[in-house]
Amino acid sequence: MIEKRSDKYGVAEALKFVYREYDRNNFLYSSDSKDFTVLMNKLSEEQIQKIEASNYRSRQLFLGRPNLKLKVDAELAVSVIYSLIMNVKNKEVLLHNHTETFDFMADHLIDSLYQ
């Protein structure tokens, strides 16, 4: 997504994609769930290292773009993005559709994070 659209709106689209993947696959964010524990226990050390490397790359996905300049500190940006995505854990308490709510927040937040 970011490769197709390399501006801040491409980042918003990537965030929406990640959110939907987390929504479909709750073991991706529920590191305290049985499914996640079973999965991690089945992995080799090499596979675990690949997951850790992937986690690092996903952070860089939102930061390491030469044509994107942050308006805020990088650690704050990553924290805000992570916090936004982790709202998937609380989707049941929202009064409005959680996906539409996320999309609205991502679309409006992106202007606060990137120039």
DSSP file with accessible surface (Angstrom, degrees, kcal/mol):
  #  RESIDUE AA STRUCTURE BP1 BP2  ACC     N-H-->O    O-->H-N    N-H-->O    O-->H-N    TCO  KAPPA ALPHA  PHI   PSI    X-CA   Y-CA   Z-CA
    1    1 A M     >        0   0   89      0, 0.0     4,-2.3     0, 0.0    10,-0.1   0.000 360.0 360.0 360.0 -48.3    0.0    0.0    0.0
    2    2 A I  T  4  +     0   0    4      1,-0.2     8,-0.1     2,-0.2     9,-0.1   0.826 360.0  56.1 -67.9 -30.1    2.7    2.4    1.0
    3    3 A E  T  4 S+     0   0  138      1,-0.2     3,-0.3     7,-0.1    -1,-0.2   0.885 110.8  44.3 -66.7 -37.7    4.6    1.4   -2.2
    4    4 A K  T  4 S+     0   0  199      1,-0.3     2,-0.5     6,-0.1    -2,-0.2   0.881 130.8  23.0 -72.0 -39.8    1.6    2.3   -4.3
    5    5 A R  S  < S-     0   0  124     -4,-2.3    -1,-0.3     2,-0.1     8,-0.1  -0.879  70.7-175.6-131.2 100.2    0.9    5.6   -2.5
    6    6 A S        +     0   0   60     -2,-0.5    61,-0.1    -3,-0.3     2,-0.1   0.270  53.8  90.2 -88.8  15.4    4.0    6.8   -0.8
    7    7 A D  S >> S-     0   0   56     61,-0.0     4,-1.3     1,-0.0     3,-0.9  -0.324  98.6 -84.7 -99.4-174.3    2.5    9.8    1.0
    8    8 A K  H 3> S+     0   0   33      1,-0.3     4,-1.9   107,-0.2     5,-0.1   0.795 127.2  60.1 -63.7 -24.1    0.9   10.1    4.4
    9    9 A Y  H 3> S+     0   0   88      1,-0.2     4,-2.0     2,-0.2    -1,-0.3   0.815  99.4  56.2 -75.8 -25.7   -2.4    8.8    3.0
   10   10 A G  H <> S+     0   0    1     -3,-0.9     4,-2.2     2,-0.2    -1,-0.2   0.860 105.1  53.1 -66.9 -35.9   -0.7    5.6    2.0
   11   11 A V  H  X S+     0   0    0     -4,-1.3     4,-2.7     2,-0.2    -2,-0.2   0.926 106.8  51.8 -63.5 -42.9    0.3    5.3    5.6
   12   12 A A  H  X S+     0   0    1     -4,-1.9     4,-2.2     1,-0.2    -2,-0.2   0.919 109.8  49.0 -61.1 -41.5   -3.4    5.7    6.6
   13   13 A E  H  X S+     0   0   84     -4,-2.0     4,-2.1     1,-0.2    -1,-0.2   0.897 110.6  50.6 -64.9 -39.6   -4.4    2.9    4.1
   14   14 A A  H  X S+     0   0    6     -4,-2.2     4,-2.7     2,-0.2    -2,-0.2   0.906 108.6  52.4 -64.3 -40.8   -1.6    0.7    5.5
   15   15 A L  H  X S+     0   0    1     -4,-2.7     4,-2.7     2,-0.2    -2,-0.2   0.920 108.6  50.3 -59.6 -42.9   -2.9    1.3    9.1
   16   16 A K  H  X S+     0   0   23     -4,-2.2     4,-2.2     1,-0.2    -1,-0.2   0.906 110.7  49.6 -63.2 -39.9   -6.4    0.3    8.0
   17   17 A F  H  X S+     0   0   98     -4,-2.1     4,-2.1     2,-0.2    -2,-0.2   0.941 111.5  47.9 -63.6 -47.5   -5.1   -2.9    6.4
   18   18 A V  H  X S+     0   0   33     -4,-2.7     4,-2.6     1,-0.2     5,-0.2   0.927 110.4  52.6 -60.2 -43.9   -3.1   -3.8    9.6
   19   19 A Y  H  X S+     0   0    2     -4,-2.7     4,-2.4     1,-0.2    -1,-0.2   0.928 109.3  48.8 -58.9 -44.4   -6.1   -3.1   11.8
   20   20 A R  H  X S+     0   0   68     -4,-2.2     4,-2.2     1,-0.2    -1,-0.2   0.879 110.2  51.6 -66.9 -34.8   -8.3   -5.4    9.7
   21   21 A E  H  X S+     0   0   55     -4,-2.1     4,-1.9     2,-0.2    -1,-0.2   0.918 110.7  48.2 -66.4 -41.8   -5.7   -8.1    9.8
   22   22 A Y  H  < S+     0   0   54     -4,-2.6    -2,-0.2     1,-0.2     7,-0.2   0.894 110.3  52.8 -64.2 -37.8   -5.6   -7.8   13.6
   23   23 A D  H  < S+     0   0   41     -4,-2.4     3,-0.4    -5,-0.2    -2,-0.2   0.911 113.8  42.0 -64.3 -40.9   -9.3   -7.9   13.7
   24   24 A R  H  < S+     0   0  149     -4,-2.2     2,-0.4     1,-0.2    -1,-0.2   0.768 123.8  37.3 -75.4 -28.0   -9.4  -11.1   11.7
   25   25 A N    ><  +     0   0   52     -4,-1.9     3,-2.5    -5,-0.2     4,-0.3  -0.677  64.3 176.5-129.0  78.4   -6.5  -12.8   13.5
   26   26 A N  G >> S+     0   0   75     -2,-0.4     4,-1.6    -3,-0.4     3,-1.3   0.717  73.9  73.2 -63.2 -18.6   -6.7  -11.9   17.2
   27   27 A F  G 34 S+     0   0   67      1,-0.3    -1,-0.3     2,-0.2     6,-0.1   0.742  83.3  72.6 -66.7 -15.8   -3.7  -14.1   18.0
   28   28 A L  G <4 S+     0   0   72     -3,-2.5    -1,-0.3    -6,-0.2    -2,-0.2   0.797 114.7  19.6 -66.7 -28.3   -1.6  -11.4   16.3
   29   29 A Y  T <4 S+     0   0   30     -3,-1.3     2,-1.3    -4,-0.3    -2,-0.2   0.517 105.3  83.8-119.1  -8.5   -2.1   -9.0   19.2
   30   30 A S    ><  +     0   0   17     -4,-1.6     3,-2.3     1,-0.2     6,-0.4  -0.567  45.4 164.7 -97.4  73.1   -3.2  -11.3   22.1
   31   31 A S  T 3  S+     0   0   79     -2,-1.3    -1,-0.2     1,-0.3    -4,-0.1   0.659  76.1  55.1 -66.7 -10.8    0.2  -12.4   23.3
   32   32 A D  T 3  S+     0   0  136     -3,-0.2    -1,-0.3     4,-0.1     2,-0.1   0.380  87.7 105.9-100.2   6.3   -1.4  -13.6   26.5
   33   33 A S  S <> S-     0   0   26     -3,-2.3     4,-2.2    -6,-0.1     5,-0.2  -0.445  78.9-121.3 -83.4 158.6   -3.9  -15.9   24.6
   34   34 A K  H  > S+     0   0  178      1,-0.2     4,-3.0     2,-0.2     5,-0.2   0.895 112.4  55.9 -63.2 -41.6   -3.6  -19.6   24.5
   35   35 A D  H  > S+     0   0  106      1,-0.2     4,-2.5     2,-0.2    -1,-0.2   0.912 108.7  46.5 -58.9 -43.6   -3.5  -19.6   20.7
   36   36 A F  H  > S+     0   0   48     -6,-0.4     4,-2.9     2,-0.2     5,-0.2   0.934 113.3  48.9 -65.9 -43.7   -0.5  -17.2   20.7
   37   37 A T  H  X S+     0   0   65     -4,-2.2     4,-2.4     2,-0.2    -2,-0.2   0.923 112.1  48.4 -62.2 -44.8    1.3  -19.3   23.4
   38   38 A V  H  X S+     0   0   72     -4,-3.0     4,-1.1     2,-0.2    -1,-0.2   0.931 113.0  48.9 -60.9 -45.3    0.7  -22.5   21.5
   39   39 A L  H >X S+     0   0   63     -4,-2.5     3,-0.8    -5,-0.2     4,-0.7   0.949 112.3  46.8 -59.3 -50.8    1.9  -20.9   18.3
   40   40 A M  H >< S+     0   0   40     -4,-2.9     3,-0.7     1,-0.3    -1,-0.2   0.867 108.8  55.4 -63.1 -35.2    5.1  -19.5   19.9
   41   41 A N  H 3< S+     0   0  130     -4,-2.4    -1,-0.3     1,-0.2    -2,-0.2   0.741 106.6  52.0 -69.9 -21.7    5.9  -22.8   21.6
   42   42 A K  H << S+     0   0  163     -4,-1.1    -1,-0.2    -3,-0.8    -2,-0.2   0.604  93.0  95.0 -87.2 -14.1    5.8  -24.6   18.2
   43   43 A L  S << S-     0   0   36     -4,-0.7     2,-0.1    -3,-0.7    -3,-0.0  -0.510  73.0-124.8 -83.5 148.4    8.2  -22.2   16.5
   44   44 A S     >  -     0   0   55     -2,-0.2     4,-2.3     1,-0.1     5,-0.2  -0.370  32.3-104.6 -77.3 167.0   11.9  -22.7   16.2
   45   45 A E  H  > S+     0   0  121      1,-0.2     4,-2.3     2,-0.2     5,-0.2   0.895 123.7  54.3 -60.8 -37.4   14.3  -20.1   17.5
   46   46 A E  H  > S+     0   0  122      1,-0.2     4,-2.0     2,-0.2    -1,-0.2   0.915 107.9  48.6 -64.1 -42.0   14.9  -19.1   13.9
   47   47 A Q  H  > S+     0   0   87      2,-0.2     4,-2.0     1,-0.2    -2,-0.2   0.899 110.1  51.7 -66.1 -39.4   11.2  -18.6   13.3
   48   48 A I  H  X S+     0   0   32     -4,-2.3     4,-2.4     1,-0.2    -2,-0.2   0.917 108.7  51.1 -63.0 -41.9   10.9  -16.5   16.5
   49   49 A Q  H  X S+     0   0  109     -4,-2.3     4,-2.5     1,-0.2    -1,-0.2   0.884 107.7  53.3 -63.4 -36.3   13.8  -14.3   15.3
   50   50 A K  H  X S+     0   0  128     -4,-2.0     4,-2.4     2,-0.2    -1,-0.2   0.894 108.5  49.8 -64.9 -39.2   12.0  -13.8   12.0
   51   51 A I  H  X S+     0   0   60     -4,-2.0     4,-2.4     2,-0.2    -2,-0.2   0.924 110.8  49.3 -64.6 -43.1    8.9  -12.7   13.8
   52   52 A E  H  X S+     0   0  117     -4,-2.4     4,-1.9     2,-0.2    -2,-0.2   0.912 111.6  48.9 -63.1 -39.9   10.9  -10.3   15.9
   53   53 A A  H  X S+     0   0   43     -4,-2.5     4,-2.6     1,-0.2    -1,-0.2   0.898 109.7  52.6 -65.5 -38.5   12.6   -8.9   12.8
   54   54 A S  H  X S+     0   0   54     -4,-2.4     4,-2.6     2,-0.2    -2,-0.2   0.895 106.2  53.3 -63.8 -40.3    9.2   -8.6   11.1
   55   55 A N  H  X S+     0   0   76     -4,-2.4     4,-1.5     2,-0.2    -1,-0.2   0.908 110.0  48.2 -59.9 -41.9    8.0   -6.6   14.2
   56   56 A Y  H  X S+     0   0  129     -4,-1.9     4,-2.0     1,-0.2    -2,-0.2   0.935 111.2  50.0 -64.1 -44.9   10.9   -4.2   13.7
   57   57 A R  H  X S+     0   0  152     -4,-2.6     4,-1.8     1,-0.2    -2,-0.2   0.878 106.0  56.2 -62.3 -36.6   10.2   -3.9   10.0
   58   58 A S  H  X S+     0   0   52     -4,-2.6     4,-0.8     1,-0.2    -1,-0.2   0.882 106.6  50.1 -66.8 -33.5    6.6   -3.1   10.6
   59   59 A R  H >X S+     0   0  116     -4,-1.5     3,-0.8     1,-0.2     4,-0.6   0.923 110.7  50.0 -64.8 -41.4    7.7   -0.2   12.9
   60   60 A Q  H >X S+     0   0   68     -4,-2.0     4,-3.2     1,-0.2     3,-0.6   0.783  96.1  71.9 -68.1 -25.6   10.0    1.0   10.2
   61   61 A L  H 3< S+     0   0   48     -4,-1.8    -1,-0.2     1,-0.2    -2,-0.2   0.884 106.4  36.7 -55.6 -37.9    7.1    0.8    7.7
   62   62 A F  H << S+     0   0   15     -4,-0.8    -1,-0.2    -3,-0.8    -2,-0.2   0.555 131.9  28.0 -94.2  -7.6    5.5    3.8    9.3
   63   63 A L  H << S+     0   0   40     -4,-0.6     2,-0.8    -3,-0.6    -2,-0.2   0.723 102.5  69.5-119.6 -38.4    8.8    5.7   10.0
   64   64 A G     <  +     0   0   46     -4,-3.2    -4,-0.1    -5,-0.2    -3,-0.1  -0.081  64.8 119.6 -86.6  38.8   11.5    4.8    7.6
   65   65 A R    >   -     0   0   60     -2,-0.8     3,-1.6     3,-0.2    -4,-0.0  -0.899  53.5-151.3-105.3 120.6   10.1    6.5    4.5
   66   66 A P  T 3  S+     0   0  112      0, 0.0    -1,-0.1     0, 0.0    -2,-0.0   0.801  96.2  50.9 -62.3 -27.8   12.3    9.2    3.0
   67   67 A N  T 3  S+     0   0   83    -61,-0.1     2,-0.5    -3,-0.1    -3,-0.0   0.462  98.3  79.2 -90.6   0.8    9.4   11.1    1.6
   68   68 A L    <   -     0   0   18     -3,-1.6     2,-0.5    -5,-0.1    -3,-0.2  -0.939  61.2-168.0-110.5 125.9    7.5   11.2    4.9
   69   69 A K        -     0   0  129     -2,-0.5    46,-2.9    46,-0.3     2,-0.2  -0.947  17.1-132.6-114.2 130.0    8.5   13.6    7.5
   70   70 A L  B     -A  114   0A  46     -2,-0.5    44,-0.3    44,-0.2    43,-0.1  -0.530   7.7-157.9 -77.7 147.2    7.1   13.3   11.1
   71   71 A K  S    S+     0   0  116     42,-3.1     2,-0.3    -2,-0.2    43,-0.2   0.556  81.2  41.9 -92.3 -14.6    5.7   16.3   12.9
   72   72 A V  S    S-     0   0   47     41,-0.7    -2,-0.1     1,-0.1     5,-0.0  -0.777 105.8 -68.5-127.2 170.9    6.3   14.6   16.2
   73   73 A D     >  -     0   0  102     -2,-0.3     4,-2.5     1,-0.1     5,-0.2  -0.294  45.6-123.0 -58.2 141.5    9.0   12.5   17.9
   74   74 A A  H  > S+     0   0   42      1,-0.2     4,-2.6     2,-0.2     5,-0.2   0.881 111.1  52.6 -58.8 -40.5    9.4    9.0   16.3
   75   75 A E  H  > S+     0   0  151      2,-0.2     4,-2.2     1,-0.2    -1,-0.2   0.898 110.1  48.6 -65.1 -37.3    8.8    7.2   19.5
   76   76 A L  H  > S+     0   0   87      2,-0.2     4,-2.8     1,-0.2     5,-0.2   0.934 110.5  51.4 -66.1 -43.1    5.6    9.1   20.1
   77   77 A A  H  X S+     0   0    0     -4,-2.5     4,-2.7     1,-0.2    -2,-0.2   0.936 111.8  45.9 -60.3 -46.8    4.4    8.4   16.5
   78   78 A V  H  X S+     0   0   34     -4,-2.6     4,-2.8     1,-0.2     5,-0.2   0.917 113.6  50.1 -62.8 -41.1    5.0    4.6   16.9
   79   79 A S  H  X S+     0   0   67     -4,-2.2     4,-2.6    -5,-0.2    -2,-0.2   0.906 111.6  47.7 -64.3 -41.4    3.3    4.7   20.3
   80   80 A V  H  X S+     0   0   41     -4,-2.8     4,-2.6     2,-0.2    -2,-0.2   0.939 113.4  47.8 -66.2 -44.4    0.3    6.6   18.9
   81   81 A I  H  X S+     0   0    8     -4,-2.7     4,-2.5    -5,-0.2     5,-0.2   0.935 113.6  47.3 -62.4 -45.9    0.0    4.2   15.9
   82   82 A Y  H  X S+     0   0  134     -4,-2.8     4,-2.6     1,-0.2    -2,-0.2   0.934 112.1  50.2 -62.0 -44.0    0.3    1.1   18.2
   83   83 A S  H  X S+     0   0   71     -4,-2.6     4,-0.5    -5,-0.2    -1,-0.2   0.904 110.3  50.6 -61.3 -40.8   -2.3    2.6   20.6
   84   84 A L  H >< S+     0   0   13     -4,-2.6     3,-1.2     1,-0.2    -1,-0.2   0.948 112.6  45.1 -62.5 -48.6   -4.6    3.2   17.7
   85   85 A I  H >< S+     0   0   10     -4,-2.5     3,-1.9     1,-0.3    -2,-0.2   0.890 105.1  62.0 -64.6 -36.9   -4.3   -0.3   16.3
   86   86 A M  H >< S+     0   0   19     -4,-2.6     3,-2.1     1,-0.3     4,-0.3   0.613  77.3  88.1 -71.8  -5.2   -4.7   -1.9   19.7
   87   87 A N  G X<  +     0   0   61     -3,-1.2     3,-1.7    -4,-0.5    -1,-0.3   0.719  68.8  81.5 -60.3 -16.6   -8.2   -0.4   20.0
   88   88 A V  G X  S+     0   0    0     -3,-1.9     3,-1.0     1,-0.3    -1,-0.3   0.809  81.4  63.2 -59.2 -26.7   -9.2   -3.6   18.2
   89   89 A K  G <  S+     0   0   88     -3,-2.1    -1,-0.3     1,-0.2     3,-0.2   0.745 109.0  39.1 -68.6 -23.2   -9.0   -5.2   21.7
   90   90 A N  G X  S+     0   0   90     -3,-1.7     3,-1.6    -4,-0.3     4,-0.4   0.122  75.6 120.3-114.0  20.7  -11.9   -2.9   22.9
   91   91 A K  G X   +     0   0   50     -3,-1.0     3,-1.1     1,-0.3    -1,-0.1   0.786  65.9  66.6 -61.4 -26.6  -14.1   -2.9   19.8
   92   92 A E  G 3  S+     0   0  141      1,-0.2    -1,-0.3    -3,-0.2    -2,-0.1   0.764  96.6  54.5 -67.8 -23.8  -17.1   -4.4   21.7
   93   93 A V  G <  S+     0   0  110     -3,-1.6    -1,-0.2     2,-0.0    -2,-0.2   0.594  83.9 106.3 -88.2  -8.0  -17.5   -1.3   23.9
   94   94 A L    <   -     0   0   69     -3,-1.1     4,-0.1    -4,-0.4    -3,-0.0  -0.451  62.3-148.0 -74.9 142.6  -17.8    1.1   20.9
   95   95 A L  S    S+     0   0  185     -2,-0.2     2,-0.3     2,-0.1    -1,-0.1   0.718  82.9  48.7 -79.4 -22.6  -21.2    2.6   20.1
   96   96 A H  S    S-     0   0  113      1,-0.1    -2,-0.1     2,-0.0     5,-0.1  -0.760 112.2 -66.8-114.7 163.5  -20.4    2.8   16.4
   97   97 A N     >  -     0   0   79     -2,-0.3     4,-2.3     1,-0.2     5,-0.2  -0.226  45.1-139.4 -50.4 125.8  -19.0    0.2   14.0
   98   98 A H  H  > S+     0   0   33      1,-0.2     4,-2.6     2,-0.2     5,-0.2   0.851  98.1  51.7 -65.2 -34.5  -15.4   -0.3   15.1
   99   99 A T  H  > S+     0   0   27      2,-0.2     4,-2.7     1,-0.2    -1,-0.2   0.939 111.9  45.7 -69.7 -43.2  -13.9   -0.5   11.6
  100  100 A E  H  > S+     0   0  110      2,-0.2     4,-2.3     1,-0.2    -2,-0.2   0.891 113.0  51.9 -64.5 -37.8  -15.5    2.8   10.6
  101  101 A T  H  X S+     0   0   34     -4,-2.3     4,-2.4     2,-0.2    -2,-0.2   0.936 110.6  47.5 -63.1 -45.8  -14.4    4.3   13.8
  102  102 A F  H  X S+     0   0    2     -4,-2.6     4,-3.1     1,-0.2     5,-0.2   0.932 110.8  51.4 -60.9 -46.8  -10.8    3.2   13.2
  103  103 A D  H  X S+     0   0   32     -4,-2.7     4,-2.7     1,-0.2    -1,-0.2   0.914 110.0  49.7 -58.1 -42.9  -10.9    4.5    9.7
  104  104 A F  H  X S+     0   0  129     -4,-2.3     4,-1.9     2,-0.2     5,-0.2   0.940 113.2  45.9 -61.1 -47.1  -12.1    7.9   10.9
  105  105 A M  H  X S+     0   0   64     -4,-2.4     4,-2.9     1,-0.2     5,-0.2   0.921 113.4  49.0 -64.3 -42.8   -9.4    8.1   13.5
  106  106 A A  H  X S+     0   0    0     -4,-3.1     4,-2.0     1,-0.2    -1,-0.2   0.933 110.3  51.0 -63.1 -44.6   -6.6    7.0   11.1
  107  107 A D  H  < S+     0   0   63     -4,-2.7     4,-0.4    -5,-0.2    -1,-0.2   0.863 118.5  37.6 -61.8 -36.1   -7.7    9.5    8.5
  108  108 A H  H  < S+     0   0  107     -4,-1.9     4,-0.5    -5,-0.2     3,-0.4   0.828 114.5  53.4 -86.8 -30.8   -7.7   12.4   11.0
  109  109 A L  H >X S+     0   0   41     -4,-2.9     3,-1.6    -5,-0.2     4,-1.3   0.853  94.1  70.6 -71.2 -33.7   -4.6   11.3   13.0
  110  110 A I  H 3X S+     0   0    1     -4,-2.0     4,-2.3     1,-0.3     3,-0.3   0.842  94.2  55.0 -57.3 -34.6   -2.4   11.0   10.0
  111  111 A D  H 34 S+     0   0   60     -4,-0.4    -1,-0.3    -3,-0.4    -2,-0.2   0.765 106.9  51.7 -70.5 -24.2   -2.3   14.8    9.5
  112  112 A S  H <4 S+     0   0   73     -3,-1.6    -1,-0.2    -4,-0.5    -2,-0.2   0.731 115.9  39.9 -80.9 -24.1   -1.1   15.2   13.1
  113  113 A L  H  < S+     0   0    6     -4,-1.3   -42,-3.1    -3,-0.3   -41,-0.7   0.825 115.9  42.1 -93.2 -37.1    1.7   12.7   12.7
  114  114 A Y  B  <   A   70   0A   1     -4,-2.3   -44,-0.2   -44,-0.3    -1,-0.1  -0.881 360.0 360.0-120.3 147.9    3.1   13.5    9.2
  115  115 A Q              0   0  139    -46,-2.9   -46,-0.3    -2,-0.3  -107,-0.2  -0.412 360.0 360.0 -76.8 360.0    3.8   16.7    7.2
